[in-house]
Amino acid sequence: MPQALRAGWWVPLLTLLLLCGVAAPSHAQRGPKVVQATATVAPSPARPGEVVTLSVEATIDPEYHVYSTVPVEDGPTPTTLKLEREGWEVLAESGESAPMMKMDKNFNKMLGLHYGKATFTRQVRVPQNATGTVTLTPGLRFQACTETGCLPPTTLELETPLTIESGGVRSEYANPISVTPAVGTTDTSAEEGTVTAKADDGLFGFILTGFVAGLLALITPCVFPMIPVTFAFFTKQASSTGTSIVKLASVYCLGIILTFTALGAIMAATVGAAGANRIAANPWVNLAFAALFIVFGLALLEVFEIRLPSKLQNMAGSGRETGGMLGVFFLGLTFVIAAFTCTAPFIGTVLVAAATASKGGDWVRPIVGMTAFATALALPFFLLALFPGLLAKLPKSGSWLTTIKGAMGFVEIGAALKFLSNSDLVWQWQILTRSFILAMWIVIALAAAAWLAGILQIGFNTPSGRMTVGRGISIGLFIALAVFFAVGLTGRPLPTLEGGFLPPMSYYWGYKGAAAEGLPPAHKNDLAGGLKAAEEANQLVFLDFTGYTCGNCRWMEENIFTRPEVQKELGKFTRVVLYTDEENEKDENGKPLSLKFQEYQEKTFGTIALPLYAVFKADGTPVQGADGKPLIAVYDTDPAVFLKFLRDAQQAGNK
């Protein structure tokens, strides 16, 4: 074993790698020129004040395709045509030739794809002071993919001359032409059933998470060896008392399940739905969760051992001396306490996931999560009672249990970064960027591979001896995971991680938010000031409930709010932005504004989900729809839906 690694000299090496991650760019790098494009502008010559149309003809490599201009949630980078030139007003959305609607295997979604040749257009207004011949420099941003992989998003910078003549605005070029989304043909050649269902992020998905955590807890040194020992106790008890083994196992499992369910119920009673949302956004709580996950990870690596207080252990020990079925029930409780050293990290993971949930049924998550966890943990005892022959097929205990537990410790440490990132987002430090977190995950994955190989010494039971097939496969999986994260460092999207686990791509040092993209100025955390300003300007109030840790909020701001037609409509409102996870600002009574805003949102609209958009009159009353309920909008990837909401609100509010 190299003495340098044993002595801890690997720490500076990891630090160097992390610094490389910080330096890694958050934007995409240029890829191969798989798309060639030329730009034209019409009419030419044009006159000051007229609307001209930029057209880009793109020729796409036969092996590749690019995507439609319509953004799709968890999908590819949509194609956009931009012009950044001072004084030139960009109008309407990007237009495009008809794409082919096809099941794209890279994202497992039905998407609009362009093959071979495609045309993209954008309308701009010529400034009144423009004269002579100018060179326009539109940029075509796209993501090129084959049927099996994608290149990073790329921007082609183009040039096209435009001659400007004197004269008045001609009527045919006075206003932008309405852009109707091009509807292409649908490729029906794809086999049915090729769509991979999106992971259920609702209650069922959470129950599955708890159950899987229970299965993982089974293969730990504190739990697995107890399975045959406990079954032997059942056999002895059944022969001496004449009680059915199935009945004994059922009562034993009931003791396990009720113990964990009670723990979940306690948490549900102390947290609740709104409390869960506040926990998820509180930076200090997120820091505590991060520390907890690091402790869990180190415990799984056996750097130290987590123990319950001796009094609690003694109470369970005295309880199991009780005879009969009650004694078997207490034996299940004893199992829970005896296995606590190994199961604590998994219990903590499920409870933290329940505490940070932000969807419906939050209060019930700790209960069902712990019930699912306990059911998986108790399942082997019940199955062995039904099918005793399975006992002979169980693998023998050994060092492989410790190795699996240690590998899961690295996963726990990696998960801690998600909570650190939440704190960074709330405090807007802009340190834990997407690149930084990916780089740290690369380091952790490589460290796990080195630990499994016996190179990196951590804890009391670093794997050693002859390399087994299982260890070899695990090493390969962690290395593959490191490569996957490295792909994300190039700027390519990682659909399974974007939004929920990683900060936005645009979140980096110096990031100013979507306001830098031309959004109207907003009153931040000042509803009273916004109402007063709206009254003075004779406008309605556009109220935006958002959060620093809300990935969907950032997506709306960066992909919907920045569209010219949306900006035009938003300009008709007085914007007020209320952060429901802002911990630094307090009202005159010392109450955090975030809590105040969240309670106001829940009372007025019956939900604490983010983002939520509503429109108010200057007197503070919500604008209502035809059904008499407040008009609201939520996260939606279709800009037409958001535009309709803004226009309907304007019409209803100005009656």
Order of alpha helices (4+ residues) and beta strands (2+ residues): alpha-alpha-beta-beta-beta-beta-beta-beta-beta-beta-beta-beta-beta-beta-alpha-alpha-alpha-alpha-alpha-alpha-alpha-alpha-alpha-alpha-alpha-beta-alpha-beta-alpha-alpha-beta-alpha-beta-beta-alpha
